[in-house]
Amino acid sequence: MSFRSFIDQLKTDNLLTEIKTPVSQKQDLMRIAGDGKPAFFHDINSHRVAVNILSSRDALCSALHVKRDDLAKYLASAGMTGESGEVQLVSDSPTKTISEKPDLTKLPVITYFKDDPAPYITAGVVITEVDGVTNASIHRLMVIGKDKLAVRLVAPRHTYLLHKKALDRGETLPVAIAIGLDPTVLFAVSTRVPEGMEFLYASALLGEPLEVFECENGIKVPHCEIVLEGYIGAETAPEGPFVDITGTYDRVRSEPVIKLTNVIHRKNPIYHAIIPSGDEHKLLMGIPYEPVIFRAVSGVADVKNVVLTKGGCCYFNSVVQIEKRTEGDAKNAILAAFAAHPSLKNVVVVDPDIDLYDPNDVEFAIATRVLGDRDILLITNVRGSSLDPVCAPDGTTTKIGVDATMPLGRDDEFRRVVGAT
């Protein structure tokens, strides 16, 4: 499914709000589409713009053709190591219809909030390659000129390492920024898979080979709406502040600069924008960790499901559902979850009778099945997330695990009456 065909499907299902009047690039998009519902703008700087297309778990499940309750298990088993995927190089693509010199002022790059320092490309998948190893991941991209972007690279993630390797050789790193991808591919490249396996995982999720074509700088890119081609060298620039998933501004850093050399796109392309701290941002950052946690917990307990909660920004708080076989399974699950997702801060482990999508049901489990001195695990002075505003200045935090499962052999004391007799 292409980016535009998924938008057509949203329209067919009456899930898409269309805005046909001209809209400014500066903050108007937030005013109109800040509610998180899928929206399609027909005229932002004479371009078509789509936002919030994957702003709900149901939308993602629709794109992947999987039931909500099966999502984490499905993703965990769908070739995360790339063994069942295939990438197929093709010579042509609708993305190559038009080629022109880079001029970011012509694109509908959005300024989201009044204190933003510049417009940001927020749905750009940055694709790089060194020694035949490809990486594809979303990075925030701050416009600092007609043909220049400051890119946030997080150490020691793969794009950062590839850039460092290129610099150590005295080379620049070729890069292609793909905008408007098939939503399944977009989700796949947001997932923590083994290095170089993002496109193979996308193929596994699609159930067919993923077609890619080669750009002028040698980078291979899946079919999409727009591609910005260029190189990352040694030049740096201040990047930020940027509103991240907590809805608070991340700090300013000195980050590498991408120098653009070419732009290719489909005829009348659709630009994809992800609202910073919006539901789509949180979903793409957080839900890809659910299968990672699922796989880790499956090594120590009979895991049934995993959810990163919306109230925890889909990133910091998780509910893990297990079938407890022995006492201690829940605490082992907690430790495995923290190891799988280092930015995770709070984990609640529940029984299969608890609806882990319902915060009231999870709270019920905590209220009726937890003894604080027995069931709460504190792990102090451990590395936290740079996105967490309450982290200590040295980056450390305290992590909390809650065993909200029933004691074994006492099911009758905890069984809830359902319906009338």
N, C-alpha and C positions, 0 to 999 in steps of 0.2 A: 504494500500500500504506500503510495507516495504521500508527501506532505499535503498536497492540494486535494488528493482524493479523500484523505482523512477529514479535511475540512468540509468537503462536499458531504461526507457521511454525517458529520455533526449537523450540517444544515438540513439534510433529509430527516434526521431524527428530531428536528426542532430544538436542538440544544445550542444553536449558534445565534448570537445577537449580531445583527449587521448594522453598521453605522455608515451611511452613505454621504453625509455632509463632510466637507473638509475639516480636518482636525489638526491642531498644532502638534509639533514634535515635543513641545515643552510642557509637561505635566498634564496636558489635557487627556492623554490616554489614561492616566491614573484616575482622573476624575470620572471618566466614563466607564472604565473596565476594572476598577479597583475592587469590585465585589467578587472577583475570582471566577466568574462565569465565562465560558468561551465567547470571544468577540472577534469580529472581522471588520476592520476599518478599510473602506474603499479608497480613501484619499488622505494619506499622511505624506506630505511632500511629494504628491503625485504618485505615491506607491500604495500598494495593498499591504496591509499589516494584520497578522493574526496573533492573538494573545490568549493565554489560559487554555490552550487546546488540550493539555494534559494536567489540568488543575484538580482532578479528582481521581481517587483510586478506581472508581467505576470506569472513567474514561480510559485509564491505562489498561484495565482488564478487557475493555472492548477492543482496544488496539491489538492486544495480545491474544484475544479469543480464549480467555481463561476465566473461570469463576473466581470471585473475590476471595473466598475461603481457601482456595487452592493456590493463590498467587505465590506466596513465599516458597512453598514446596515445589511448584512448577519451575520457578526461576532457578532454584537451587539444583534442580535435576536436568535443566535444559542446556547442557553443554557449556557450563561456566568455564571449563578449562579449554574449550575450543575444539575438542576432539571430533565433534560431529558437524562442524561448520566448514564452509567452503567459500573462498573469495574468487570471483571470476573477473579477469581484466577484459574490458571491452574497449573498442576503439572510439566509440561516439557516445554522446549523451545529450539530452535536451538542455542540460545545464550549459553546454558549450554553444548555444544558439547565438549569443551576443558576447563579444569581447571588447573591453574598453580600458582606458587608463584609469587608475584608481582616483576617485574623488569622493571621499566619505561625506562631503556636504550634500551630495546628490541622493544619498540613501536616507531612509527614515529612521536614523539612529535616535533613540529616545532619551530625553532628559526626564527622569521619573519624578524626582523630588526637588523642592526649591533650593535645598542646600547641596545638591549634587554639583561637583566641580566641572563636569563635562558630560556630554552624551556617552552612553555605554551600549556596546553590543553585548547582549546578555545570553543569547541562544546560539552563539558561534561555537561550533565544534572545531577545536584546533587539532589539526592532523600533521604529524611530523614523522620523519624517518631518518634513522642512522644505521648504517651497516645492515640494511635489509629488515630492521625491526621497526615496525610502525606503532605509533601511539595515537589514540584519538580520545579526546576528553574536552569537556566544556570548561572554558576559562572566561572570566570577565575581562572585557576589552574596553579600555578607556580611550576615547578619541582625543588625540593631542595634535592632530594636523590633518590635512587633506589625504595624506597617504601614510599616516603613522598612528599606531596604537600602542598604548602601554598595557602589557599583559601581566596579570597576576599569576606567578608560578610559585607553587608551594613546594618547599623542600620536605622530604626527598622523593616527591612523586615523579612519575615517569617523564613528563615533558621537561621538568626541571633538570633531571639527570641527562636527558638527551641534549638539552641546550648546553649544559656544562661540558659534556663530552665533545661537542662541536667546538666550543670555545677553547678547550684544552688543546685541540688540534690546530688552532688558529683559523677555524672555519666559521661560517655562519650556518645557522640551522634553517633549512627550507621548511616552509609552513604553508598550509592551505586551511582557510577558515570556511567551513561549510555551514550555511544557514538555510533552514527549511528542509530538514531531512525527514524521511519516513519516521513516524513516532517510535516504531519498534527499534530502529537503528539509534535514534536519539537516546532512548532508554538504555540500550545495550552499552553505548559508550560512556554512560554515566555510572556504570556498574564496575565495582572493583574486581577485575578478572586478572589472571596472570598477564605479565607484560607482553604487549603485542597481540593480544587475543581479542581485542574489542570487536573487530569486524567478524571474526569467526564466531563469537558469541551472538552477534547480531544475526548471522546466517542461521545459527542453531534455533534462535527464537522465530525467525521467519519461516523456517522449514524448507529453505531453498537457498541456492548460492546467492551471495551478495555481490552484485555487479559494482565494479569500480572503474573509473577512467583516469588517465594520467594528465596532470596539469603541466604547464610549461616548465615549472621548476622540478618536475619529477615526482611530486607527491600524488598518490593515488586516492581518489575521493569517490564516495558513493554518489549516485544521482541525488540532486537537491535543487533548491531554487537559486542560490547565489553562492559563489566561491570567491573569496579574496585570497590572492596568492602573494607570497612575499618571503621574507627572511628575518630571522632573529639574530642579531649580532651582539656586540659588546655594549652598545649604547643603552643607557638606563634613563628613566624619568620618574618623577613622583607619580604614584598611582593612588587614587582615593581622595577623600574618604568615600566608601561605598556601602550602601545599605545591604546587610547580609541577612541570613535567614531569621535572625532574632528580631528584625525590624529596627535594629540599632546600627549606627555607622561603625564600620570597621576602620582601622587607623590607616594613615597615609604611610606608604612604603616606597622605597626606590625599587622599581621593577624593570625588566627588560623591555625594549622597544621592538615592535614589528614594523619593518619598512615594507610597504605594499608595492608590488610591481605590476599587477594585472588584476582585472576583475572580469569574471565570466558569469553569465546568468541566463535563465530561461526568459522567454518573451513574457513581458508583463509579470515579473516575478512577485511572489508573496514573501514578504519579510516576516520572520518569526521573532517576536520579542517576548522575553520572560520577565515578568514584573519582579524586581528584587523584593525578597521576603514574602512574595505571594505564594499561593498554594502550589502553583506549578514549579516554582523554584524549590520549595520544600520537598515536593514529591520527587523531583529528579535528583535532589541531593541525598534524600533519606531512604526512600523505598529500595534503591539498589543495594542497601546494606542488609535488608531483610533476608535475602537468600544467603548472604555471607554468614549472618548470625545463625540462620537455620542449619546450615552445613556444619558449623562449629558445634552447636549444641547437640546435633545428632550424634556426635562422637562420644557424648557423655550421658545422654538421656534420650528417652523416647519423645522426641519433639513433635508437636502437632501443628503449630503455627507460630508465627512471629509478626509483630506489628510495631513499627515506630510511630508513636502517637502524634496526632496533629498538635495537641497542646504542648508537646515537647519539641515543637518545630520540625517534626518528622526526622529528628536527628539526635536529640539528647536523651529521650526517654523511650524505653521499649517495654512491651508486654510479651512474655514468652509463655506459650501454652505447652505443657508437657503431660504425659501419662506417667505418673510417678510409680516406679517399680520398687525402689528402695529408698529409705530415708537418706537424705543427703543429695538425692538427684537434683533437687531445686537449686541448692547452693553450687553444685557443679555446673549447672546450666547458667547460673549467674556469672561465674568466673569465665566460662567459655564465651558468653556474649560479650563481656568486656574485652576479652582478648581479640575477638573478631572485629570489633568496631571501637578503636581506641578513643574516639570522641564521645562514645556513649557515657552517660553520667548516672542514670537511674534505671534499674531493671526490676520489674515485678514479674514473678513466675506464678502462673495460675494453673488450675486444673482444667480438664476438657469441658466441664459444665459451665465454665465462665465464658461469657461473650467478650473476647478481648478487644472487639471494636467498640464496645459500650463502656465509657468511662465510669458510669454508675455501677455496672456489674463488677468492674475491676475494683472499685472502691468498696463494694460489698465484700469481695474476697479479702481485702485488707482489713476491713472492720471485723470480720467474723472468723478469720483463719490465721491471724498473725498475733504472736506474742513478741513484743519488742525485744526483750532480752534474749530470745531464742531464734527469732526468724529474720532479724535485720542484720545485714552484713555491711560493715563500713570498711572502705579501703582508702586510706589517707595518703596524701603526698604523692599522688600519681599524676602522670601527664594528662592534661585536659585538652580542651579545644580552644584555639585562638579566637573562635567565634563566640565563646561563652564569656559574657561581660563580668561574671563574678569570679572567674579564675584568678588565682594569685598572680602577682607581677612576674613570678618566675615560671608561669604557665602550668602550675600544679593545681590539682583540685582534690576533692573528696568524692568518691563514688559510693552509691548506696544500692545495695541489692536487697530485695524484699521477697522472702519465701511466703507466698500467700496460698500455699497448697494445704489440703487437708492432711492431718496425720494418717498414716496408713492404718487400715483396719478399723477406722472409725467413721466410715462413709455414712452410716445410718444417722449419726448425730449431726451431720452437716447437710444431708439431702433436703432440698427445698421442695415444698408441695407446689405442684404445678396444676392449675386448672381446678375445676370443681369436681367433687366426688359424686 
